[in-house]
C-alpha cells in the first residue's frame, strides 16, 4: 500500500512536472530602440530565473506605431509592448489594447506607481497601460565652464534670470563656447524640456483632459520671450534653429555648452560615453523659482486578446520587484515604483535622485492626438516652437498654432 | 504607395486592346508573350490602385476598425487648405526645378554629345550622382548644408564671405534653393543622357546641309535640333515633371517640411496624414486626387509636344 502511494505520488509529481514544463510559454514583446539600453538586460534576467520566457524585439523608434498597426491588422502583433506613454490613449482609443484595470488595481503597490504613467495609461476610466520605464526632464550644466566663467560650479540656476545670467557669463568665454542650447526645430525635445518652464511658472499648453489647447496662456508667452531673449543675445549656437533633435544631447556632450535642458537619460549617457564631462543636474525652474518636469518613458501595454497574459503578468511582476527596479535604474531608466525608488537608486550616481524626484512630480500632457498636435514635425506645436523662438510675429504664430491645435483636437475627438 | 501608382499610371498607356479584331493563333501567342507583363501590372498596379480607391471611401485608421463613409474623404479634401497649399508649393517647385534641370542638362548634353577627348569621363562624372539614391543624397547634403559642422557655412565664414556662420536651412529662400541645387546636381545627369540620345539620333547630314546653306549655330539649333528632339524632350519633360510632383525624400530628410512648414509637398502631406495622423483612408483619397492631377498634366504635355503630323 505504502509502495503504491509513493508510486502514485511519484507519478503525480512526474505528471505535474511535465505539465509544468510543457506549460512553459514564450511571450513576445516589443520595445522602441530608446529602450535598447535596459530592455535586453531585464528580459535576460527574467528568462534566467523563470520557467516562462520572454522573446524581445527591438523596433526603430519612428517605425513602432506603423509596424504595430500593420502586424495587429495581420494578426501577428506581439503579446505585449513597451510603448511610449504618450501613445497609450491613442492605442486604447483604437481598441487595440487589453483592459487590465483589475490586474492593475490588484497590485499592492498600485498607488505608488508613477502617476504620470497611470494617467496616460487610463482611457475612459479603464486602465490599459502600466508604467515600465521612466525618463524625466531636468536642467544640466557644465561645471568646468561654470568655474572658468567665475560661477559657482556646484550651484545650478534656480530661476530664469539666473539661467540667463549664467549663460551670458559662460558665453563671454568666447570661441566656440556658448551659454545655452535647445533644439529649435524639434517639437518632441521642446515638449519635454520647454513646457516644464511654463508649468513651473503656473501656465499650461493643454488642458488636463486634453480637450482644450491653451497656447495663448500668458505664461507660455513669457517663456517664449525668455528663449527669444537668449537667442537675440547670441547665447545659442546658430545650428539650434534647424536642429530637429539630432543635437539634442550631442550639443552638451561636446563640452562647449554652459546650460542645457535635458533628460534623466543624459545622466546614463554622459556617465558611460562622455566620462570627462563634469556636469551638474537640477530641476527645470519656473520664472521666479519653483520647478516642474515632463514625466516621460514607456507604458507596458497588452495586445487585446493575447493568450499569454499570465506570462506578461509574471514579467511585469519581476520588473516591479526591487531586483528589477534596481536593474532598470542601473541601465538609465528611472524607477517607476515610488515606494522603493530610493532603495533601487541608493548605490547609483546621486544625480539620479534629482531626476527621480522630478519624475515623481512630473507631468505629462494627455491627448489621443498627441502625435498630431505635438510630436509631428509639421504640427502646430512644431510650428509654434520654430516661429515663436525665431520668427518676427510671435503673437501671430501663437494665435495660428492655437487655432490649428484646437481644430485637430476637435476633429480627433469627434471621430 | 502613391508614387508607385502614380508613376505607373503615367507610363502604362494600355496598348494591347487594339488587336482584338482577328482571332487567330498569333493572337493567343501574342497574349502569351505579354502575359507576364499583364500579371505584373495587375498584381503591382491594378490591384493596389483598386485597393487605394476602396480605402479612400472609408474612414480607415492605421489601427482599429474601418467604416464606409462614401465620398466624405473627398469632400474633406476640398476644404483641406493645407493640402492645397502643399500642392501649390509642389507646382512651384516643379516649375522651378524643371527649368533648372533643363538649363543645366541641355548644355551638358550638347557638351558630351560630340566626340572629344575624355567624353567617357565627362559622361560618367555627370551621370554619377544619378545612381545615388535620393535618400542617401539628401543625407550627404544634410551634412554639407549643416551650419555648424558642414561645408558651405563654415567655408563661407572662413573665406570672409559672411561675418558669422549663416544657417542656410533657417529661412525659405536659401533652404529652397539649396534643395534645387541638390536636385539639379542629382538629376541633371539623367536628363542629360536622355537628351544626348536625342541629339545623337539627328542625322549629321541635316546639320551639314544647313551649314552649307549658311545657317548659323543658333539657327541650326532652333530649326533642326529642337524640332527633331520633340519626342526626346517630351520624354525628359514628363519624367522630370512627374518626378518633381512626387518629390518627398529631400524635403523630408533635409528640411522636415520646414522652415515653418513652408516646404511641405503634396506627397509629404499624404505621408503625414497617413502615418503621422494615422488616417490611411484620407491619405488614399489624397493619393487619388494627386494621381488624377498627374495623369492630366502628363496628357497635356504629351498633347503639346506631339509631332505636328500626328503621333
HADDOCK unambig.tbl for C-alpha pairs under 7 A between the chains (distance, minus, plus):
assign (segid A and resid 69 and name CA) (segid B and resid 62 and name CA) 5.98 0.50 0.50
assign (segid A and resid 69 and name CA) (segid B and resid 63 and name CA) 5.22 0.50 0.50
assign (segid A and resid 94 and name CA) (segid B and resid 63 and name CA) 5.82 0.50 0.50
assign (segid A and resid 94 and name CA) (segid B and resid 64 and name CA) 4.83 0.50 0.50
assign (segid A and resid 95 and name CA) (segid B and resid 64 and name CA) 5.90 0.50 0.50
assign (segid A and resid 96 and name CA) (segid B and resid 64 and name CA) 6.53 0.50 0.50
assign (segid A and resid 238 and name CA) (segid B and resid 167 and name CA) 6.59 0.50 0.50
assign (segid A and resid 239 and name CA) (segid B and resid 147 and name CA) 5.50 0.50 0.50
assign (segid A and resid 239 and name CA) (segid B and resid 148 and name CA) 5.79 0.50 0.50
assign (segid A and resid 239 and name CA) (segid B and resid 167 and name CA) 6.80 0.50 0.50
assign (segid A and resid 241 and name CA) (segid B and resid 170 and name CA) 6.62 0.50 0.50
assign (segid A and resid 242 and name CA) (segid B and resid 169 and name CA) 6.73 0.50 0.50
assign (segid A and resid 242 and name CA) (segid B and resid 170 and name CA) 6.08 0.50 0.50
assign (segid A and resid 371 and name CA) (segid B and resid 276 and name CA) 6.48 0.50 0.50
assign (segid A and resid 371 and name CA) (segid B and resid 277 and name CA) 6.98 0.50 0.50
assign (segid A and resid 372 and name CA) (segid B and resid 276 and name CA) 6.27 0.50 0.50
assign (segid A and resid 372 and name CA) (segid B and resid 277 and name CA) 5.48 0.50 0.50
assign (segid A and resid 376 and name CA) (segid B and resid 276 and name CA) 6.55 0.50 0.50
assign (segid A and resid 377 and name CA) (segid B and resid 256 and name CA) 6.46 0.50 0.50
assign (segid A and resid 378 and name CA) (segid B and resid 257 and name CA) 6.65 0.50 0.50
assign (segid A and resid 378 and name CA) (segid B and resid 261 and name CA) 5.94 0.50 0.50
assign (segid A and resid 383 and name CA) (segid B and resid 260 and name CA) 5.71 0.50 0.50
assign (segid A and resid 386 and name CA) (segid B and resid 260 and name CA) 6.53 0.50 0.50
assign (segid A and resid 387 and name CA) (segid B and resid 260 and name CA) 6.56 0.50 0.50
